[in-house]
């Protein structure tokens, strides 16, 4: 399962980069496609992370490993969730033509996050 989550994150990095290049090239359709794919991959990652929590054979109170695992993956999962929300807002803005070749800092800030 961790390997699949890693693959999802790497793919979402590629798709958000694809969307950024499409925005800078003025290709709205490809940018929307790339951003939709990024949001779907992020949602899938978050779902799989939740599934991993539910099926784990240990809890946060099971010593150093449990507390370290849940703290590290919990903070990262929260980071991904917030980034997904940022990128979803960017997707809405993109469909409303609020980004252009010259003016798309909101998207870049979300992608950097």
URPEKA-V542150 format. One record per backbone hydrogen bond with DSSP energy under -0.5 kcal/mol. CO is the residue of the C=O (numbers start at 1). NH is the residue of the N-H. E is the energy in kcal/mol with one decimal. If there is no record, write none. Layout:
co=CO nh=NH e=E
co=CO nh=NH e=E
//
This chain:
co=1 nh=5 e=-2.3
co=2 nh=6 e=-2.3
co=3 nh=7 e=-2.3
co=4 nh=8 e=-2.5
co=5 nh=9 e=-2.2
co=6 nh=10 e=-2.4
co=7 nh=11 e=-2.6
co=8 nh=12 e=-2.4
co=9 nh=13 e=-1.8
co=10 nh=14 e=-1.7
co=11 nh=15 e=-2.5
co=12 nh=16 e=-2.2
co=13 nh=17 e=-1.6
co=14 nh=18 e=-2.2
co=15 nh=19 e=-2.3
co=16 nh=20 e=-2.1
co=17 nh=21 e=-2.5
co=18 nh=22 e=-2.2
co=19 nh=23 e=-2.3
co=20 nh=24 e=-2.5
co=21 nh=25 e=-1.2
co=22 nh=26 e=-0.5
co=22 nh=27 e=-2.8
co=23 nh=26 e=-1.4
co=26 nh=28 e=-1.0
co=27 nh=31 e=-1.9
co=28 nh=32 e=-2.8
co=29 nh=33 e=-2.3
co=30 nh=34 e=-2.7
co=31 nh=35 e=-2.3
co=32 nh=36 e=-2.7
co=33 nh=37 e=-2.4
co=34 nh=38 e=-1.9
co=35 nh=39 e=-2.4
co=36 nh=40 e=-2.5
co=37 nh=41 e=-2.4
co=38 nh=42 e=-2.3
co=39 nh=43 e=-2.5
co=40 nh=44 e=-2.4
co=41 nh=45 e=-2.4
co=42 nh=46 e=-2.4
co=43 nh=47 e=-2.4
co=44 nh=48 e=-2.5
co=45 nh=49 e=-2.4
co=46 nh=50 e=-2.2
co=47 nh=51 e=-2.3
co=48 nh=52 e=-2.3
co=49 nh=53 e=-2.0
co=50 nh=54 e=-2.2
co=51 nh=55 e=-2.1
co=52 nh=56 e=-0.8
co=59 nh=62 e=-1.6
co=61 nh=63 e=-0.6
co=62 nh=66 e=-0.6
co=63 nh=67 e=-2.2
co=64 nh=68 e=-2.4
co=65 nh=69 e=-3.0
co=66 nh=70 e=-2.4
co=67 nh=71 e=-2.0
co=68 nh=72 e=-2.5
co=69 nh=73 e=-2.6
co=70 nh=74 e=-1.6
co=71 nh=75 e=-2.4
co=72 nh=76 e=-2.1
co=73 nh=77 e=-2.7
co=74 nh=78 e=-2.4
co=75 nh=79 e=-2.2
co=76 nh=80 e=-2.5
co=77 nh=81 e=-2.4
co=78 nh=82 e=-2.6
co=79 nh=83 e=-2.4
co=80 nh=84 e=-2.5
co=81 nh=85 e=-2.0
co=82 nh=86 e=-2.5
co=83 nh=87 e=-2.6
co=84 nh=88 e=-2.3
co=85 nh=89 e=-2.3
co=86 nh=90 e=-2.1
co=87 nh=91 e=-2.1
co=88 nh=92 e=-2.1
co=89 nh=93 e=-2.5
co=90 nh=94 e=-2.8
co=91 nh=95 e=-2.2
co=92 nh=96 e=-1.1
co=93 nh=98 e=-2.5
co=94 nh=97 e=-1.6
co=102 nh=104 e=-0.6
co=103 nh=100 e=-2.2
co=104 nh=108 e=-2.0
co=105 nh=109 e=-3.1
co=106 nh=110 e=-1.7
co=107 nh=111 e=-2.7
co=108 nh=112 e=-2.7
co=109 nh=113 e=-1.8
//
